Structures are given as structure tokens and as C-alpha cells.
Amino acid sequence: PDEDGKVPVGRTVLVYLSVWFWAIRLTSNWDTDWPGLHHEDFRYMDIRQQHRDKGLPKIMYWLSGSLGGIMMVPTIFVFAGSIPVFLALTTPRFIGGNELNFLDFVATGVCVSAAALQWFADRQMRQFRKRDKEPGTCMEEGVWHYSRHPNYFGEISFWFGLYLHALAASPEFWWSGAGFFIMVILFVFISIPLMEKRQLQKRPKFQDTIDTTSMLIPLPRWKGKGATEAIKNETEV
């Protein structure tokens, strides 16, 4: 196929591997944790309650909240993030596509590593919930010791890996990184604030985690306000 100027078979295989690893992890997590049709995500319930508080008719929730905010917007974001996959798989050499190169392997390495990080983070959180029954306890073990949202970091890294696949095909596809940046905005300014607001309501001690732990990128922990005050009190005693 390479001699005919088509998309390198190796690139196609690597892109598929990247997406398959991510999809298998996502499906496995859903199959393990989904409680059934009776379950509703708290964010959906919050959106519905916000519409009720504003006195808006039910049809407005279904149009702007459910159809628009919950279904259409995330779908558009995922479509934007997936554009690099289309470019990587449909850009043959005879119209400017690169041959299989080192960046192809880096891209797959990033995607697979990201899915693995999500799997470990989900598994560790699942074990924590089964073992620790004390109300208000915060998860600060394993990868969660270094990041407040390692699963989200893994998700963002996966979309970055897809972007690298497009760059491996051709540097002219730099613009396809817009989908990746949209994903970053989605998590940093929407998903994480909503999640942390809920965590603070359920677990006030989570503020100490915020003060001492990186939001996304796994990093060594630092002394926060709460830790500094605790050390001061111990010294005074």
C-alpha cells in the first residue's frame, strides 16, 4: 500500500490501537460501575433543578438543558476532538501525507498510557469506595495522591494523543488541535468545577486536598494552608 501512495498500513493500525484501548477501558468502566436505568447523573439533575428554580417550562429543559446542553454540546465536542483521527486515516502520501514515522508511535503511546492511567485511577477509586465507609473521607491514595482528577488527566491526554496522530500524518493539520483545546476547556472550566463543588458539599475536608494536590497533572504534593496550620498547632502543643 505504501508504494501506491496510500495511507501507511502501520499508521492505520496504530490509530485503531489507540482508539480500541480507550474504548475498551471506557466500556469496561461502564459495565462495572453502571447501576442501571434508574441512575441519573447528578449534573443532569442539577441542570433540571436550575430550570425549575428559574420558573422555566418543562419544554425549555428538554430543549436547552437535555437536548442542547447534555446531548448536542458534548457530541459536538467529541466530534471536534475526533477530527484528527479522520485526517490521519484519510491522508494518503500522494496528497502530502507523511510516511509512517516516530510521531505515529508516540501518539499511540500517549493514547494507550492515558487509557491505562484512567483504568488504574478508576480501579483504585472503586477499591477505596468499597473499603472506606467513613463519611467525608477523601481519596488520596495511589495516583489520586498526586492529582485530584487523574482520570480526567488521562482523558485529556487521550485526546492530545489523537491530535498527535494528525500531526504525524502532516504538520499542516496543526489546526485540528482545536478539538483538543475544546476538551481542555470542557474539563477545566465545566466538569472539574462542578465535580469539586459537589465534593466540597459532601466532604468538607476535600478543601485540604485542593490546597495540597495538583488539579490535573500528577505532581508531588505540597503543603497547603490546612497542613501548615496543623503543623503550627502541633508545635504550639
JOVEN-V531645 format. One record per pair of residues at least 6 apart in sequence whose ideal C-beta (glycine too) atoms are under 8 Angstrom apart, sorted by the first residue. I is the first residue (numbers start at 0). J is the second residue. D is the distance in whole Angstrom. If there is no record, write none. Layout:
BEGIN
I_J_D, I_J_D
END
This chain:
BEGIN
0_6_7, 0_7_7, 0_8_5, 1_7_5, 1_8_7, 1_92_7, 1_98_7, 1_99_8, 4_91_5, 4_92_4, 4_93_4, 5_91_5, 5_92_7, 5_93_8, 6_87_8, 6_88_6, 6_89_7, 6_90_7, 6_91_5, 6_92_8, 6_96_6, 6_168_8, 7_92_8, 7_98_6, 7_99_4, 9_99_4, 9_103_7, 10_87_6, 10_88_8, 10_99_5, 10_103_5, 10_164_8, 10_167_7, 10_168_7, 11_88_6, 13_103_5, 13_104_7, 13_106_7, 13_107_4, 13_164_7, 14_84_6, 14_87_5, 14_88_6, 14_106_8, 14_107_8, 14_164_5, 16_107_6, 16_110_8, 16_111_7, 17_106_7, 17_107_5, 17_110_4, 17_111_7, 17_157_8, 17_160_6, 17_161_7, 17_164_7, 18_84_7, 18_110_8, 18_161_8, 20_110_6, 20_111_5, 20_114_4, 20_115_8, 21_110_6, 21_113_7, 21_114_5, 21_157_5, 23_114_8, 24_114_4, 24_115_8, 24_117_6, 24_118_5, 27_118_8, 28_117_8, 28_118_8, 28_121_5, 31_121_8, 31_125_7, 32_121_8, 32_125_7, 41_197_6, 42_193_6, 43_65_8, 43_69_6, 45_193_8, 46_60_7, 46_64_5, 46_65_8, 46_68_6, 46_69_7, 47_60_6, 47_64_6, 49_64_8, 50_57_8, 50_59_6, 50_60_4, 50_63_8, 50_64_6, 51_60_8, 73_185_8, 76_178_8, 76_181_5, 76_182_7, 76_185_6, 78_178_8, 79_177_6, 79_178_4, 79_181_5, 80_158_5, 80_161_7, 80_178_4, 80_179_6, 80_181_7, 80_182_5, 81_161_7, 81_178_7, 82_165_7, 82_175_5, 82_178_5, 83_161_5, 83_162_5, 83_163_8, 83_164_5, 83_165_3, 83_166_8, 83_172_7, 83_175_5, 83_176_8, 83_178_7, 83_179_8, 84_161_6, 84_164_7, 84_165_8, 86_165_5, 86_168_6, 86_169_8, 86_172_5, 86_175_6, 87_164_4, 87_165_5, 87_167_7, 87_168_5, 90_96_4, 90_168_5, 90_169_6, 90_172_8, 92_98_7, 95_169_6, 95_171_7, 96_168_5, 96_169_6, 97_167_7, 97_168_6, 97_169_6, 100_167_6, 102_163_6, 102_166_6, 102_167_4, 103_164_7, 103_167_4, 105_163_6, 105_167_8, 106_160_5, 106_161_7, 106_163_4, 106_164_4, 106_166_8, 106_167_6, 107_160_7, 107_164_8, 108_160_8, 109_156_6, 109_157_8, 109_159_6, 109_160_4, 109_163_6, 110_156_8, 110_157_5, 110_160_4, 110_161_7, 112_156_7, 113_153_4, 113_154_7, 113_155_8, 113_156_4, 113_157_4, 113_159_8, 113_160_6, 114_153_7, 114_157_6, 115_153_8, 116_142_7, 116_149_6, 116_150_8, 116_152_7, 116_153_4, 116_156_7, 117_149_8, 117_150_5, 117_153_4, 117_154_6, 117_157_8, 119_141_7, 119_142_6, 119_149_8, 120_141_8, 120_142_5, 120_143_7, 120_149_4, 120_150_4, 120_153_7, 121_150_6, 123_138_8, 123_140_6, 123_141_4, 123_142_7, 123_143_6, 124_138_6, 124_143_7, 124_150_8, 127_138_5, 127_140_6, 127_143_8, 135_201_7, 135_202_5, 135_203_7, 135_204_6, 136_202_7, 136_204_8, 137_198_8, 137_202_5, 137_204_6, 137_205_5, 137_207_8, 137_208_5, 139_208_6, 139_212_7, 142_149_4, 142_217_6, 143_149_6, 144_212_8, 144_220_7, 145_212_7, 145_213_7, 145_217_4, 145_218_6, 145_219_7, 145_220_7, 146_152_6, 146_212_7, 146_213_5, 146_214_7, 146_215_6, 146_216_7, 146_217_4, 146_218_7, 147_195_7, 147_208_6, 147_209_7, 147_212_5, 147_213_7, 147_214_5, 147_215_8, 148_186_8, 148_191_6, 148_194_7, 148_214_7, 148_215_6, 149_217_6, 151_186_5, 151_190_7, 151_191_7, 151_215_6, 152_215_5, 152_216_6, 152_217_7, 154_182_8, 154_186_7, 155_179_8, 155_182_6, 155_183_6, 155_186_6, 155_215_7, 158_178_7, 158_179_5, 158_182_5, 159_179_5, 161_178_8, 161_179_7, 162_175_6, 162_176_5, 162_178_7, 162_179_5, 165_172_4, 165_175_5, 165_176_8, 166_172_6, 166_173_7, 186_215_8, 187_214_8, 187_215_7, 191_214_7, 191_215_8, 195_205_7, 195_209_7, 198_205_4, 199_205_5, 199_206_6, 206_225_7, 207_223_6, 207_225_4, 207_226_7, 209_223_8, 210_223_3, 210_224_5, 210_225_6, 210_226_7, 211_220_5, 211_221_6, 211_222_7, 211_223_4, 211_225_7, 211_226_6, 212_220_6, 213_220_8, 222_230_8
END
